[in-house]
Amino acid sequence: MRSCLGTANQACHSDAFVSASLRQSHIPCAYGTAENRLHRAGVNSADRVLVTGASGGVGSAVVQLAKRRGAYVIAIAGESKLDSVRGLG
């Protein structure tokens, strides 16, 4: 199993003054977690996948990777984030 760990002093608040590459450094961890879970569940084109928190890091990765596997994806997100989640596929 893969996981992403860090100590409190390695965390930072992402705001306008932090570079885009640092703000996006969570992406490999989110996609690694999502891929691990989909693989362990054996998700394929015959499956339906319900994703709660689909607008978050791992949730949005699950939506995209499950769609790539051909699964039918049902995504749940807050009303203000629905357009961005729909944009994931």
Beta strands, then each sheet from edge to edge (+ up, - down):
strand 1: 48-52
strand 2: 72-76
sheet 1: 1+ 2+
end
